[in-house]
Each structure stands twice: as structure tokens, then as C-alpha cells.
């Protein structure tokens, strides 16, 4: 029963990471494309809130339940796909703190532009581009982790099966 509860929580955390993470990412991209500071400010405020209070805790739940499952199954954290998944997870996690900081910076800059009735400046554009590409890298990493979790293989091992 413990295994099933942990696995359920692990999958639920993955759904939250993907769902809220991707939703926040796409909504902020769409809002930014509007170029309307008031719209971007409203969406950025919600993105910062949800990523701080839902997506981030889901990441910790993901890690905790993953470690518990590996331990319960008697696997070593340094073996095969488990080690690979942890490496990619920590790489994606290393992107997360700068992403949260950039979101807060973008929110501050867009609020200032909105209050002054100005267009978004180059500081916002730089922060947005960096945030955008860090998001691309982070989600690619999450897709790789999911692939390893489901198949219990490294991506190159999976590709070798189709040669």
C-alpha cells in the first residue's frame, strides 16, 4: 500500500509540475506577445504566485517521493536510469531558481512600465528572452526525465531499440 500511495503522489507531483509549469509558461508568453503592460503585469503576478506556491512545492514532492520509491524498491540512486533521472532533475532544478527570480524581475519591470504609461524597455526584453530559453531547456529536461521514468532507460538506449 505504501508503494501505491508514493507512486500516486509521485505521478500527481509530475502532473502539477508539468501542468502548472507549462500553463504558467504559455500564459506568460501569450501575455507578453500582447505587448500590453497591464495584461502582462496581471498574468506575471499570477505566474509568480502559482510557480512559487504550487509548482515549486510539487518539485520537492517529486524529489521526495522519487527517493522514497527508489529506496522502497531497493534500487541504488547511483544506478542506471535512476542516476540519469536525478542528474537531469537537478539540472532542471538549477534552472528553476533563476527562472523564479527572472519572473519576479519581469513583474517589477512591467509594473513600472504600466504605472508610467511606457512601453516595455530593453531590460524587460532581455529578462524575457533569458526566461523563455531557460523554460525551453527546463521543459526539454522534464520530458527526458519522464521518458526515463516510464521506460527505465536512457534516451540513447531507447533510440537503439529502433535501429
Residue pairs with C-beta under 8 A, 6 or more apart in sequence:
2 72
3 69
3 72
3 73
6 65
6 68
6 69
6 72
7 65
7 69
9 61
9 65
10 61
10 62
10 65
10 66
10 69
12 61
13 58
13 59
13 61
13 62
13 65
14 62
14 146
14 149
16 54
16 55
16 58
16 61
17 55
17 58
17 59
17 62
17 142
18 142
18 146
20 50
20 51
20 54
20 55
20 58
21 51
21 55
21 138
21 139
21 142
22 139
23 50
24 46
24 47
24 50
24 51
24 55
25 135
25 139
27 43
27 46
27 47
28 40
28 43
28 44
28 47
28 103
28 106
29 132
30 43
31 39
31 40
31 42
31 43
31 44
32 40
32 128
34 40
35 119
35 120
37 110
37 111
37 113
37 114
37 118
37 119
37 120
38 114
40 106
40 110
40 120
41 107
41 110
41 111
41 114
44 103
44 106
44 107
44 110
45 107
47 103
48 100
48 103
48 104
48 107
51 99
51 100
51 103
52 100
56 96
56 100
59 93
59 96
62 89
63 89
66 85
66 86
66 89
67 77
70 76
70 77
70 82
75 82
76 82
77 83
77 86
80 152
80 154
81 148
81 149
81 151
81 152
81 153
81 154
84 148
84 154
85 145
85 148
85 149
88 141
88 144
88 145
88 148
89 141
89 145
91 141
92 137
92 138
92 141
92 142
92 145
95 134
95 137
95 138
95 141
96 138
98 130
98 134
99 131
99 134
99 135
99 138
102 127
102 130
102 131
102 134
103 131
105 127
106 124
106 127
106 128
106 131
109 120
109 121
109 123
109 124
109 127
110 120
110 124
112 118
113 119
113 120
113 121
113 124
144 155
147 153
147 155
147 158
148 154
148 155
151 158
